[in-house]
Amino acid sequence: MNDMGRKVMAIIFLLIDAVLINLTYILSLIIRFEEAIYSNQFILYFTRYKEQFIYITLIKLIIFAFFKMYRSIWRYASVEELVNIVLAAIVSNLAILSYTHLIGSNLPISVYIIATLFDMMFIGGARFCLRVVKLYMDKFNQDKNKKRIMIIGAGEAGVLVIKEYKNHPQLNSKPVALIDDDEYKQGRVIMGVPVVGKRDDILAQVEKLKIDEIILAMPSASKKDISSIVDICKKTKAKLKILPGVYELIDGKVTIKNIRDVQIEDLLGREEIKTDINAISSYIKDKVILVTGGGGSIGSELCRQIANIKPRKLVIIEIYENSAYDIENELLRRNKDLNLKIYIASIVDRDIMFDLFNIERPDVVFHAAAHKHVPLMEASPKESIKNNVFGTLNLVHAADKYGVKKFVMISTDKAVNPTNIMGASKRICEMIIQSVNPVSKTDFVAVRFGNVLGSNGSVIPLFKKQIEEGGPVTVTHKDVIRYFMTIPEAVSLVIQAGAIVKGGEIFVLDMGKPVKILDLAEDLIRLSGFEPYKDIQIEIIGLRPGEKLYEELFFEEENVTSTMHDKIFVAKPTFTDYKLLMKSLEEAKRIIKEGTDEDLKVYIQSIVPNYTIQRTPSYTCLNATIPRYYKD
């Protein structure tokens, strides 16, 4: 406040005090005489006061000024100002007592005592009212600028979330409403926050209360319930966050750090796969486990879960040193006693693979190394076949030679009726697994996945990056659909498959309903706190080379049956001619060296008749001998 403002405030307080000073004496006289208010004695004393009120007022104002009552900033008033008011009231009334006695116009002593108390109450009250008003105005302004939080779940977790926000004012957030389906809690107030309805009331209450952020505090709720509530919440413009499930809150404590953004996997509505821990432990614990591609999305999660089961040794093969470095540090930090060995090597190098298998003698191999990006592999088909097919073949031969008990290879739903070279390469890998199993002592198995949420290069990180940049979010086609699973689900399936393998099978997860990618993009934009097509645009860019509108999980000719695991199905082997396949792969190797990319694609189509080449080549295939495995 500037000098002019302070002077104006001083004058205002001075005028208010002039009124209050006289009010205190009038009230003091009324209280002193009470029932004798109309008596001659009351009239006498009131007349004396009336004759002297100007002097009384001036004396008091001068004394108040002496006590600096017109210089303090009362909105910041403290105990020191309160002491000044008390002293000013006592001194000023003693001065008035002395003055009235000197001029022979004194009032009853009790009037001065009562007036002193009234001065303290009125004069002090007026000033501290300003402070109270200031505090409430500040609080109102702060609350007005705070994020308004709705908490879904009025149980113990919801209460802990409220406490956390109240203990962290720096977050600039205020819980203003609770939602809970419990009838008993309706209309109740928990730690100052009212329960304003059930899940069906979310949309109306968000609009009514102008909610900025919704927090799901239901750590023990099922995935289906979470998905249902998130489906409602994403129709609002509020930002969505969630408290992780109880399995993630190991210590049972809830802190602000636990609250994370709602992720797209929260919308899947499917429970995480439950694995048979005893079956898994029996073939991993105290064994030498080798993971190829251990630095990738699936490979690194495999390593994490395997490390928790306490293998005798964990061996990782990774071509990318940065990924290897990251997973090495993470594993050793989390598992102090882990016997870990990491090799920087390519699975395409046959001699090195055989040397490593000879040195480490693994009991179980999880093969996760592969080139997986469809458009990139369409542009480099030779690399796709060299790495995926011949890299897998090197590992299979090494596993067979050095007595690996179980070999689990990761495949993809893109291997079914493939329309791209990556899918075709993975189908050949499945054929290698199926054909080598009958002639080997090793149990070989393939595990077929859909898309993995959050994996390196997948659509979710791409969408998030595009949203962070302000859009547009690019979708290849408005009708494209995909199956999705979480990384933990994928890895649980891989490990479980190793426990129930008999040899030659292809295991596939029951991944529920496929997801429309356009819906996925819209949901992710909403979960990020934006409105699709208004805040963030969605652009349809057309299918990329090798992509198709939908993926399939099985070939028609595969005899699909259930397993002991209710979420895992098995496809029986459809190809077992190992010698014929080896002969074909030798020819493919020659074409990689001598032919063109299109020559290779045409030849791969002869190995995988279900493979559809999206461009028709204008040349022949070097007169290659093309064996046929299926009837046309």
C-alpha positions in Angstrom: 0.0 0.0 0.0 1.4 3.5 -0.9 1.6 6.5 1.3 -1.7 8.0 0.1 -3.5 4.7 0.8 -2.1 4.5 4.3 -3.2 8.1 5.0 -6.7 7.3 3.8 -6.8 4.2 6.0 -5.6 6.2 9.0 -8.4 8.8 8.4 -11.0 6.0 8.1 -9.9 4.4 11.3 -9.8 7.8 13.1 -13.4 8.5 12.1 -14.5 5.0 13.1 -12.7 5.4 16.4 -14.5 8.8 17.0 -17.8 7.0 16.6 -16.8 4.0 18.7 -15.4 6.2 21.5 -18.8 7.9 22.0 -20.6 4.6 21.6 -18.6 3.0 24.4 -19.6 5.8 26.9 -23.2 5.8 25.9 -23.4 2.0 26.3 -21.4 2.2 29.6 -23.9 4.7 31.1 -26.8 2.6 29.9 -25.3 -0.5 31.5 -24.4 1.3 34.7 -27.9 2.6 35.3 -29.8 -0.2 33.6 -33.4 -0.1 35.0 -32.9 3.6 36.2 -32.3 4.8 32.7 -35.0 7.4 32.9 -34.0 8.6 36.3 -32.8 12.1 37.1 -29.4 10.7 38.0 -29.0 9.1 34.5 -30.1 12.3 32.8 -27.5 14.3 35.0 -24.6 12.1 34.0 -25.6 11.8 30.4 -25.9 15.6 30.2 -22.3 15.9 31.7 -21.0 13.5 29.1 -22.8 15.3 26.3 -21.2 18.6 27.3 -17.7 17.1 27.2 -17.9 14.5 24.4 -15.9 16.6 22.0 -13.0 16.9 24.5 -13.3 13.2 25.5 -13.1 12.2 21.8 -10.1 14.4 21.1 -8.2 13.2 24.2 -8.8 9.6 23.3 -7.8 10.1 19.7 -4.6 11.8 20.7 -3.7 9.0 23.1 -4.5 6.4 20.4 -2.3 8.2 18.0 0.5 8.2 20.6 0.2 4.4 20.8 0.7 4.3 17.0 -2.8 2.9 16.4 -3.0 4.8 13.0 0.3 3.7 11.7 0.0 -0.2 12.1 -0.9 -2.3 9.1 -3.8 -4.0 10.7 -4.3 -6.7 8.2 -1.1 -8.2 9.6 -2.0 -7.3 13.2 -0.4 -9.6 15.8 -0.1 -9.8 19.6 2.0 -6.7 19.8 -0.9 -4.6 18.3 -3.3 -6.2 20.7 -1.2 -5.2 23.7 -1.1 -1.6 22.3 -4.9 -1.5 22.1 -5.2 -2.7 25.7 -2.7 -0.1 27.0 -4.3 2.7 24.9 -7.7 1.8 26.2 -6.5 1.9 29.9 -4.4 5.0 29.5 -7.0 7.0 27.6 -9.8 6.2 30.1 -7.5 7.1 33.0 -6.9 10.4 31.2 -10.6 11.0 30.7 -11.2 10.2 34.4 -8.6 12.7 35.4 -9.9 15.4 33.1 -13.6 15.1 34.2 -12.6 15.2 37.9 -10.5 18.3 37.3 -13.4 20.2 35.7 -15.9 18.8 38.2 -17.9 16.9 35.6 -17.0 13.5 36.6 -19.0 10.3 35.9 -19.3 7.2 38.1 -16.1 5.2 38.4 -17.8 2.1 37.0 -18.6 3.9 33.8 -14.9 4.4 33.1 -14.2 0.7 33.9 -16.9 -0.4 31.6 -15.8 2.1 28.9 -12.3 0.7 29.1 -13.6 -2.9 28.4 -15.8 -1.6 25.6 -12.8 0.2 24.0 -10.8 -2.9 24.0 -13.6 -4.8 22.4 -14.8 -2.3 19.9 -11.5 -0.5 19.0 -9.6 -3.8 18.9 -12.5 -5.7 17.3 -12.7 -3.2 14.4 -9.0 -3.6 13.6 -8.9 -7.4 14.0 -12.0 -7.7 11.9 -9.9 -6.2 9.1 -7.4 -9.0 9.6 -10.1 -11.7 9.6 -11.6 -10.2 6.4 -8.1 -10.2 4.9 -7.5 -13.8 5.9 -10.8 -15.0 4.4 -10.2 -13.0 1.3 -6.8 -14.5 0.9 -8.2 -17.9 1.5 -11.0 -17.3 -1.0 -8.5 -16.1 -3.6 -6.2 -19.0 -2.9 -9.1 -21.5 -3.1 -10.3 -19.8 -6.3 -6.9 -20.4 -7.9 -6.5 -24.0 -6.6 -7.2 -27.1 -8.6 -10.6 -28.5 -7.5 -10.2 -32.2 -6.8 -12.9 -34.9 -6.9 -11.9 -38.1 -5.2 -13.7 -41.3 -6.2 -13.7 -43.7 -3.3 -14.6 -42.5 0.2 -12.8 -45.4 1.9 -9.5 -45.5 3.8 -7.5 -44.7 0.6 -9.7 -41.7 -0.2 -9.2 -40.3 3.4 -5.5 -40.7 3.1 -5.5 -38.9 -0.2 -7.4 -36.0 1.4 -4.9 -35.9 4.2 -2.0 -35.9 1.7 -3.4 -32.9 -0.1 -4.1 -31.0 3.1 -0.5 -31.7 4.2 0.9 -30.4 1.0 -0.5 -26.9 0.3 2.3 -26.3 -2.2 0.4 -28.6 -4.6 -2.2 -25.8 -4.9 -5.0 -28.4 -4.9 -8.2 -28.7 -2.8 -10.4 -31.8 -2.4 -14.0 -30.5 -2.7 -16.0 -33.7 -3.3 -16.1 -37.4 -2.8 -17.9 -40.1 -4.8 -18.8 -43.5 -3.4 -21.4 -46.1 -4.3 -21.9 -47.0 -0.6 -25.5 -45.8 0.3 -24.5 -45.3 3.9 -21.9 -42.7 3.0 -24.2 -40.5 0.9 -24.5 -37.0 2.3 -21.7 -37.6 4.8 -18.7 -35.3 5.3 -15.3 -36.8 5.6 -12.5 -34.5 6.8 -14.5 -31.5 5.6 -15.1 -33.0 2.1 -18.7 -34.0 1.3 -19.8 -37.2 -0.4 -21.8 -35.8 -3.2 -23.1 -38.9 -4.9 -22.4 -42.3 -6.6 -20.6 -43.1 -9.9 -23.8 -42.2 -11.9 -23.5 -38.6 -10.4 -19.9 -38.0 -11.5 -20.7 -36.1 -14.7 -23.3 -33.8 -13.1 -21.1 -33.1 -10.1 -18.0 -32.4 -12.1 -20.0 -29.8 -14.1 -21.7 -28.4 -11.0 -18.6 -28.2 -8.8 -16.3 -27.1 -11.6 -13.9 -30.0 -11.0 -10.4 -29.7 -12.5 -9.0 -33.1 -11.5 -10.5 -36.5 -10.6 -8.5 -39.0 -8.5 -9.5 -42.7 -8.4 -8.7 -43.8 -4.9 -9.9 -47.4 -5.1 -6.7 -49.6 -4.8 -8.6 -52.8 -4.2 -11.2 -52.4 -7.0 -11.3 -54.8 -9.9 -10.0 -53.8 -13.3 -13.5 -54.1 -14.6 -14.8 -51.5 -12.0 -11.8 -49.2 -12.7 -12.5 -49.4 -16.4 -16.2 -48.7 -15.9 -15.5 -45.6 -13.8 -12.7 -44.3 -16.1 -15.2 -44.6 -19.0 -17.5 -42.2 -17.2 -14.7 -39.9 -16.1 -13.2 -39.5 -19.6 -16.4 -37.9 -20.7 -15.6 -34.9 -18.5 -12.9 -32.3 -19.2 -11.2 -33.1 -15.9 -7.7 -34.5 -15.7 -7.7 -38.1 -14.5 -5.3 -39.6 -12.0 -5.3 -42.9 -10.1 -4.0 -44.5 -7.0 -2.3 -47.8 -7.9 -3.6 -51.2 -6.9 -2.9 -52.7 -3.6 -0.3 -54.9 -5.1 1.7 -51.8 -6.0 1.3 -50.3 -2.5 3.4 -52.9 -0.7 3.8 -50.9 2.5 0.1 -49.9 2.7 1.0 -46.2 2.8 -0.5 -43.6 0.4 1.5 -40.6 -0.6 1.2 -38.0 -3.2 4.0 -39.8 -5.1 1.7 -42.8 -5.4 -0.9 -40.9 -7.4 -0.2 -41.3 -11.1 -1.9 -40.3 -14.3 -4.6 -42.8 -15.5 -3.0 -44.9 -18.2 -4.6 -46.4 -21.2 -4.2 -49.9 -19.7 -6.6 -48.9 -17.0 -9.3 -48.8 -19.7 -8.8 -52.4 -20.8 -11.0 -53.7 -18.1 -9.2 -57.0 -17.8 -7.5 -58.4 -14.7 -3.8 -59.1 -14.8 -2.9 -62.7 -15.6 -2.3 -64.8 -12.5 0.5 -67.2 -12.9 1.2 -70.5 -11.2 4.1 -69.4 -9.0 5.0 -72.9 -8.0 5.1 -74.2 -11.6 7.2 -71.2 -12.7 9.6 -71.4 -9.8 10.3 -75.1 -10.4 11.9 -74.5 -13.8 13.5 -71.1 -13.2 14.7 -71.1 -9.6 18.3 -72.2 -9.2 18.6 -72.6 -13.0 20.7 -70.8 -15.6 18.3 -68.6 -17.6 19.3 -66.8 -20.9 17.2 -63.9 -22.3 17.9 -62.6 -25.7 16.9 -58.9 -26.4 17.1 -58.4 -22.6 17.2 -54.6 -22.9 13.9 -54.3 -24.9 10.4 -53.8 -23.5 9.5 -57.5 -23.2 13.0 -58.7 -22.6 13.7 -56.3 -19.8 10.4 -57.2 -18.0 11.3 -60.9 -18.5 14.6 -60.2 -16.7 12.9 -58.4 -13.9 10.4 -61.1 -13.2 13.0 -63.9 -13.6 15.4 -62.1 -11.2 12.6 -62.1 -8.6 12.4 -66.0 -8.8 16.1 -66.3 -7.9 17.8 -68.1 -10.8 21.2 -69.5 -10.3 22.4 -67.2 -13.1 20.7 -64.8 -15.4 22.4 -64.3 -18.8 21.4 -61.5 -21.1 22.2 -61.1 -24.8 21.6 -57.5 -26.1 22.9 -55.8 -29.2 22.2 -52.3 -28.0 24.7 -51.3 -25.3 22.7 -48.5 -23.8 19.7 -50.7 -23.1 22.0 -53.4 -21.7 23.6 -50.8 -19.4 20.2 -49.6 -18.1 18.8 -53.1 -17.4 22.1 -54.2 -15.7 22.0 -51.2 -13.3 18.3 -51.7 -12.6 18.6 -55.4 -11.9 21.6 -55.2 -9.7 20.1 -52.3 -7.7 16.9 -54.3 -7.1 18.5 -57.7 -6.6 21.8 -57.3 -4.7 22.6 -61.1 -4.8 21.7 -61.6 -8.5 24.3 -63.6 -10.5 24.1 -61.6 -13.7 26.1 -61.8 -17.0 25.5 -59.5 -19.9 26.9 -60.0 -23.5 26.8 -57.3 -26.1 26.3 -59.5 -29.2 24.0 -60.1 -32.2 22.0 -63.3 -32.5 22.9 -63.2 -36.3 26.5 -64.1 -35.4 26.3 -67.9 -35.4 29.8 -68.5 -34.0 29.4 -66.1 -31.1 26.0 -67.6 -30.2 27.4 -71.1 -30.1 30.4 -69.9 -28.0 28.1 -68.2 -25.5 25.8 -71.3 -25.2 28.9 -73.5 -24.7 30.2 -71.2 -22.0 27.0 -70.5 -20.1 25.1 -73.8 -20.7 21.6 -72.3 -20.1 18.8 -74.5 -18.8 16.1 -72.2 -20.3 16.1 -69.7 -23.1 13.7 -66.8 -23.6 14.1 -65.5 -27.1 12.9 -61.9 -27.2 15.4 -60.4 -29.7 13.8 -59.3 -33.0 13.3 -56.5 -35.5 9.6 -55.6 -34.9 8.7 -52.3 -36.6 6.5 -53.1 -39.7 7.2 -50.1 -41.9 11.0 -50.2 -41.3 11.1 -53.9 -42.1 9.1 -53.3 -45.2 11.9 -51.0 -46.3 14.6 -53.5 -45.3 13.3 -57.0 -45.8 16.7 -58.6 -46.0 17.6 -57.3 -42.5 14.2 -58.5 -41.2 14.8 -62.1 -42.5 18.5 -62.1 -41.5 17.8 -61.0 -37.9 14.5 -62.6 -37.1 14.7 -65.9 -39.1 18.4 -66.7 -39.2 19.1 -65.2 -35.7 16.3 -67.5 -34.4 17.8 -70.4 -36.3 21.2 -69.8 -34.8 19.7 -69.8 -31.3 17.6 -72.9 -32.0 20.6 -74.9 -33.2 22.7 -73.7 -30.3 20.0 -74.7 -27.8 19.7 -78.1 -29.4 23.4 -78.7 -29.4 24.1 -77.6 -25.8 21.2 -79.3 -24.2 18.8 -76.5 -23.3 15.8 -77.9 -21.6 13.2 -75.3 -22.7 13.3 -72.7 -25.4 10.5 -70.1 -25.4 10.3 -67.7 -28.4 8.2 -64.6 -28.6 6.0 -64.3 -31.7 3.3 -61.9 -32.7 -0.3 -61.9 -34.0 1.2 -60.3 -37.2 2.5 -63.8 -38.0 -1.1 -64.9 -38.8 -2.0 -64.3 -42.4 0.9 -61.7 -42.6 0.7 -58.7 -44.9 4.2 -57.6 -44.1 7.7 -59.1 -44.1 8.1 -58.7 -40.4 5.0 -60.8 -39.8 6.1 -63.3 -42.4 9.6 -63.5 -40.7 7.9 -64.3 -37.3 5.7 -66.9 -39.0 8.9 -68.6 -40.3 10.3 -68.5 -36.7 7.1 -70.3 -35.5 7.7 -72.9 -38.3 11.3 -73.4 -37.1 10.1 -74.0 -33.6 7.4 -76.4 -34.7 9.6 -78.4 -37.0 12.7 -78.7 -34.9 10.8 -79.8 -31.8 10.2 -83.4 -32.9 13.9 -83.9 -33.8 15.3 -82.3 -30.6 15.5 -83.1 -26.9 14.8 -79.5 -26.2 11.2 -78.4 -25.7 10.5 -75.6 -28.1 7.5 -73.3 -27.8 6.3 -70.0 -29.3 4.2 -67.4 -27.6 2.0 -65.3 -29.8 1.3 -61.7 -28.6 -0.9 -58.8 -29.7 0.4 -55.3 -29.3 2.1 -54.4 -26.1 1.1 -51.2 -24.4 4.0 -48.8 -23.8 6.7 -50.9 -25.5 9.4 -49.0 -27.3 8.1 -47.6 -30.6 4.5 -48.6 -29.9 1.5 -46.4 -30.6 0.9 -45.2 -27.1 4.3 -43.4 -26.6 3.9 -42.0 -30.1 0.4 -40.6 -29.2 1.7 -39.2 -25.9 4.6 -37.4 -27.7 2.2 -36.0 -30.2 -0.1 -34.8 -27.5 2.8 -33.1 -25.6 3.7 -31.3 -28.8 0.1 -30.0 -29.2 -0.9 -32.5 -31.9 -2.0 -33.6 -34.3 -2.3 -37.2 -33.2 -1.9 -39.4 -36.3 -4.0 -42.5 -36.9 -3.5 -44.6 -39.9 -7.1 -45.5 -40.6 -10.4 -44.7 -38.8 -11.4 -48.4 -38.7 -8.1 -50.0 -37.8 -8.3 -52.2 -34.7 -5.6 -54.0 -32.6 -5.4 -56.5 -29.7 -3.6 -55.0 -26.7 -2.0 -56.3 -23.6 0.2 -54.9 -20.9 3.9 -55.7 -20.7 3.4 -57.6 -17.3 0.6 -59.6 -19.0 2.8 -60.5 -21.9 5.7 -61.5 -19.7 3.4 -63.5 -17.4 2.3 -65.5 -20.5 5.8 -66.1 -21.7 6.9 -67.4 -18.3 3.8 -69.5 -17.8 4.1 -71.0 -21.3 7.6 -72.3 -20.3 5.9 -74.1 -17.3 3.2 -75.9 -19.4 5.2 -76.5 -22.6 5.1 -80.0 -24.1 6.9 -79.0 -27.3 6.0 -77.5 -30.6 3.0 -75.5 -29.4 2.1 -71.9 -30.0 0.5 -70.3 -27.0 -1.8 -67.3 -27.4 -3.3 -65.1 -24.6 -7.0 -64.5 -24.4 -6.6 -60.7 -25.0 -10.3 -59.9 -24.8 -11.9 -57.6 -27.4 -9.7 -55.7 -29.9 -9.4 -52.0 -29.5 -10.2 -49.4 -32.2 -7.1 -47.2 -32.6 -9.1 -44.1 -33.2 -10.9 -44.6 -29.9 -7.6 -45.2 -28.3 -6.3 -41.9 -29.6 -9.4 -40.1 -28.4 -9.2 -41.7 -24.9 -5.6 -40.8 -24.5 -6.2 -37.2 -25.4 -9.0 -37.0 -22.8 -6.9 -38.7 -20.2 -4.3 -36.0 -20.9 -6.9 -33.3 -20.0 -7.7 -32.2 -23.5 -10.7 -32.4 -25.8 -10.3 -34.4 -29.0 -10.7 -32.4 -32.2 -10.9 -29.1 -30.2 -7.7 -28.9 -28.2 -5.9 -31.7 -30.0 -6.6 -32.6 -33.6 -6.6 -36.2 -34.9 -5.3 -36.7 -38.4 -6.0 -39.9 -40.5 -2.8 -40.5 -42.5 -3.6 -43.8 -44.2 -2.2 -47.3 -43.6 1.6 -47.6 -43.8 3.3 -50.3 -46.0 2.6 -53.8 -44.7 -0.2 -52.7 -42.3 -3.7 -54.1 -42.3 -7.0 -53.0 -40.7 -7.1 -55.9 -38.2 -4.9 -58.6 -36.8 -5.8 -62.3 -36.2 -4.7 -64.6 -33.5 -5.0 -68.0 -35.2 -4.8 -69.6 -38.6 -8.0 -71.4 -39.7 -6.1 -74.7 -39.9 -4.7 -74.4 -36.4 -6.5 -76.7 -33.9 -7.0 -74.3 -31.0 -7.6 -75.8 -27.6 -7.6 -74.6 -24.0 -4.9 -75.2 -21.4 -4.9 -75.5 -17.7 -4.5 -71.8 -17.6 -7.9 -70.1 -18.3 -6.3 -67.2 -20.2 -4.0 -69.2 -22.4 -4.9 -71.2 -25.5 -2.7 -73.5 -27.6 -2.5 -74.0 -31.3 -1.2 -77.4 -32.3 1.7 -77.7 -34.8 0.7 -77.2 -38.4 4.2 -77.7 -39.9 6.8 -80.2 -38.9 8.9 -80.8 -42.0 12.3 -79.7 -40.7 14.4 -80.8 -43.6 12.2 -79.1 -46.2 12.3 -75.9 -44.2 16.1 -76.0 -43.8 16.4 -76.4 -47.6 14.1 -73.4 -48.2 16.0 -71.2 -45.8 19.3 -72.0 -47.5 17.7 -70.7 -50.7 16.5 -67.6 -48.9 20.0 -67.0 -47.6 21.3 -67.1 -51.2 18.6 -64.6 -52.3 19.6 -62.3 -49.5 23.1 -62.3 -50.9 22.4 -62.2 -54.6 18.8 -61.0 -55.2 16.7 -57.9 -54.6 14.3 -57.1 -51.8 11.3 -58.0 -54.0 12.9 -61.3 -55.0 13.2 -62.1 -51.3 9.6 -61.2 -50.6 8.3 -63.4 -53.4 10.4 -66.3 -52.2 9.2 -65.8 -48.6 5.7 -66.0 -49.9 6.5 -69.5 -51.1 7.5 -70.5 -47.6 4.5 -68.7 -46.0 1.7 -69.0 -48.5 -0.6 -67.0 -46.3 1.8 -64.0 -46.7 0.3 -61.3 -48.9 2.7 -59.0 -50.7 1.1 -55.6 -51.0 3.1 -54.7 -54.1 3.3 -57.0 -57.1 6.9 -57.4 -58.2 7.8 -56.9 -61.9 10.5 -59.5 -62.0 11.2 -63.2 -61.3 12.9 -64.8 -58.4 16.3 -65.9 -59.8 14.9 -69.2 -60.9 14.7 -70.3 -57.3 13.3 -73.7 -56.5 10.1 -72.9 -54.5 8.8 -75.7 -52.3 5.1 -75.5 -51.4 4.0 -76.5 -47.9 0.3 -75.9 -48.2 -2.2 -76.6 -50.8 -3.0 -73.5 -52.9 
